[in-house]
Amino acid sequence: FVKTPVFPFVRFPGVDNILGPEMRSTGEVMGAAPTFGVAFAKAQLAVGQRLPEKGRAFISVNNSDKPTVLPVARALVDLGFRIVATRGTAAALVEAGVPVIPVNKVHEGRPHIVDMMKNDEIALVVNTVQEKRSAIHDSYQIRREALTDQIPTYTTLAGARAAALGVAGMRELVPYSMQAL
């Protein structure tokens, strides 16, 4: 079983959807399945977030997360995704042997990642909190655009790992009746 909170971010234009200690959910849902990935996928569906099964996954993580994002990137590639990343993250992924397409951050000029999102070229976003002021502003714009375009977005590596398992689980969805459980 996987329980997921429901956050009504779309009702609050301009609010950053990065989770913090003051966030309050408006409810929660649960996914049930024999594996974590399938249960996570079901919970995401229940909150109105369908995990993509293919496409481009955008990854941009802070420096401390670069070594630990590699398994997530590899898992997404193994699932058939193409990886798009900002230059720093792309360099770390290339060094580890993960194929990647580099893309500009917003402040680096057009075309940039938000342009790709607006053009429906990105199916999934992994974007951990950045340390630099310009990167914080870029991350906010990325998260807001993802929210507007309903692109599944994960702002922690734990969430990104769960999403990769959930994407694999989307291929194994089977409904259960509550009475049978």
Secondary structure, DSSP 8 states (H G I E B T S, - for coil): -EEEEE--GGGSTT---S--TT---SEEEEE--SSHHHHHHHHHHHTT----SSSEEEEE--GGGHHHHHHHHHHHHHTT-EEEEEHHHHHHHHHTT---EEEB-GGG-SSBHHHHHHTT--SEEEE---SSHHHHHHHHHHHHHHHHTT--EE-SHHHHHHHHHHHHHGGG-----TTT-
